[in-house]
Amino acid sequence: MPGGYTRIPVATGGGVALRFVYVRPHKSKDQSTPRDRTLFVSNVPDGVEQSSIRDAWQRAYGRVVSVTRVDAAAGMPSSVLITFADASAIARALAPAEQLLALPATVQPPLLRPTRAAAFAELRDRALKAEVNEYMLKFDAAQAEMREAAADAEGVPDDDGFVTVTRAHNRLKRSEADGAAAKPPQKKNKATELQDFYHFQRHERKREHLHKLRQRFEDDKQRIAAMKAQRKFRPE
C-alpha cells in the first residue's frame, strides 16, 4: 500500500467487522520509543480505550509494553504507537492478515460511511418516493377534473334526453347539520314544559276542548238554519 502501510481488519468481540486500521513501522527519530519494536497504527476506532488496544494486540501478536496515543489534527483519524516487548511481533503484525483483529464487544462502532449497497438503496427509495408523489399528483388532478365534469353535466340532458342525477343530498344534509350545530340552543318555556304534568290538568284540558267543539257545533247549526231560511221561496 502507499506509504508502506499494511491494512488490518478490525472486528468486535461478536465478529462484526467495523473498519480497517493501517499500520507501519515507527520511523520517528525520538529515542524514547524503540523503532524496531514500535508500530504506528492509524484509523483507530473512536472511543476505544488504550487498555482495550493493548489487550487486543497482545492476544494477536505478542506482549505489548506500552500504547501511546498520537495527537491528530482536526478531522484526521485517531492514531496510536504500540511498543512490543519483542521485535518479532512487528513482523507478525505486518504479515498478511488471516483473521480479524478482535476488540472488546463493549466498544460501540463509530458512524461509518454508507456502503455502495446502502447508497444504492437510498437512491432507490428516493426514486420510488418521487414516483409515488408524481402518481398522487396526477390522481388528484384526474379526480378534480371528474368532479368538475360531473358538476357541469348536472341537470343537462344527454343525447338520449336523460338527465344525470348526482347524490347531492348527502352534502345538503351535512350543510344542514352544520347550520343546526352553529345555531345557539333555544331556551324552553317552563310553562310549556309543565303542561299536562298532573292528571287533573289533562282532564281539564280535554273538557275545555270538548266544550269548544260543542259550542262550535251549535254555532254551525244556527248558521246553517239561517242559510236555509234565506233560500226558502216566499211569494208576495
Backbone hydrogen bonds, N-H to C=O, Kabsch-Sander energy under -0.5 kcal/mol:
donor,donor_aa,acceptor,acceptor_aa,energy
4,G,1,M,-1.5
5,Y,2,P,-0.8
6,T,23,V,-2.7
8,I,21,V,-2.9
10,V,19,R,-2.8
11,A,101,L,-3.0
12,T,16,V,-1.7
15,G,12,T,-1.6
17,A,15,G,-0.6
18,L,10,V,-2.5
19,R,10,V,-0.8
21,V,8,I,-2.8
22,Y,42,S,-1.8
23,V,6,T,-2.5
24,R,40,F,-1.5
26,H,38,T,-2.3
33,T,30,D,-0.9
37,R,34,P,-0.9
38,T,35,R,-0.6
39,L,82,I,-2.7
40,F,24,R,-3.1
41,V,39,L,-0.6
41,V,80,V,-2.8
42,S,22,Y,-3.1
43,N,78,S,-0.8
44,V,78,S,-2.3
48,V,45,P,-1.2
53,I,49,E,-1.9
54,R,50,Q,-2.5
55,D,51,S,-2.3
56,A,52,S,-2.4
57,W,53,I,-2.5
58,Q,54,R,-2.2
59,R,55,D,-2.1
60,A,56,A,-1.5
61,Y,57,W,-2.7
62,G,57,W,-0.9
62,G,58,Q,-0.6
65,V,83,T,-3.2
66,S,83,T,-1.4
68,T,81,L,-2.8
70,V,79,S,-2.5
76,M,73,A,-2.1
78,S,44,V,-0.6
79,S,70,V,-0.7
80,V,41,V,-2.4
81,L,68,T,-3.1
82,I,39,L,-2.3
83,T,66,S,-2.5
83,T,81,L,-0.5
84,F,37,R,-3.1
84,F,82,I,-0.5
85,A,63,R,-2.4
89,A,86,D,-1.2
90,I,87,A,-1.0
91,A,87,A,-0.9
92,R,88,S,-1.8
93,A,89,A,-2.2
94,L,90,I,-2.1
95,A,91,A,-0.8
101,L,9,P,-2.8
102,A,100,L,-0.7
103,L,11,A,-2.5
107,V,104,P,-1.5
119,A,115,T,-2.7
120,F,116,R,-2.5
121,A,117,A,-2.5
122,E,118,A,-2.2
123,L,119,A,-2.2
124,R,120,F,-2.5
125,D,121,A,-2.3
126,R,122,E,-2.2
127,A,123,L,-2.4
128,L,124,R,-2.5
129,K,125,D,-2.5
130,A,126,R,-2.4
131,E,127,A,-2.3
132,V,128,L,-2.5
133,N,129,K,-2.5
134,E,130,A,-2.2
135,Y,131,E,-2.2
136,M,132,V,-2.5
137,L,133,N,-2.1
138,K,134,E,-2.1
139,F,135,Y,-2.5
140,D,136,M,-2.6
141,A,137,L,-2.1
142,A,138,K,-2.4
143,Q,139,F,-2.4
144,A,140,D,-2.2
145,E,141,A,-2.1
146,M,142,A,-2.2
147,R,143,Q,-2.2
148,E,144,A,-2.2
149,A,145,E,-2.5
150,A,146,M,-2.4
151,A,147,R,-2.3
152,D,148,E,-2.2
153,A,149,A,-2.1
154,E,150,A,-0.8
155,G,164,T,-1.2
156,V,153,A,-1.6
158,D,162,F,-2.8
161,G,158,D,-1.3
164,T,156,V,-0.6
166,T,164,T,-0.5
168,A,166,T,-1.8
172,L,168,A,-1.9
173,K,169,H,-3.0
174,R,170,N,-2.3
175,S,171,R,-2.6
176,E,172,L,-2.9
177,A,173,K,-2.7
178,D,174,R,-2.3
179,G,175,S,-2.5
180,A,176,E,-2.8
181,A,177,A,-2.3
182,A,178,D,-1.6
183,K,179,G,-1.3
193,E,189,N,-2.1
194,L,190,K,-1.8
195,Q,192,T,-1.0
197,F,194,L,-1.4
202,R,198,Y,-1.4
203,H,199,H,-2.1
204,E,200,F,-2.6
205,R,201,Q,-2.2
206,K,202,R,-2.2
207,R,203,H,-2.1
208,E,204,E,-2.4
209,H,205,R,-2.0
210,L,206,K,-2.3
211,H,207,R,-2.3
212,K,208,E,-2.1
213,L,209,H,-1.9
214,R,210,L,-2.2
215,Q,211,H,-2.4
216,R,212,K,-2.4
217,F,213,L,-2.2
218,E,214,R,-2.4
219,D,215,Q,-2.1
220,D,216,R,-2.1
221,K,217,F,-2.1
222,Q,218,E,-2.2
223,R,219,D,-2.2
224,I,220,D,-2.3
225,A,221,K,-2.4
226,A,222,Q,-2.1
227,M,223,R,-1.8
228,K,224,I,-2.2
229,A,225,A,-2.1
230,Q,226,A,-1.6
231,R,227,M,-1.2
232,K,228,K,-1.1
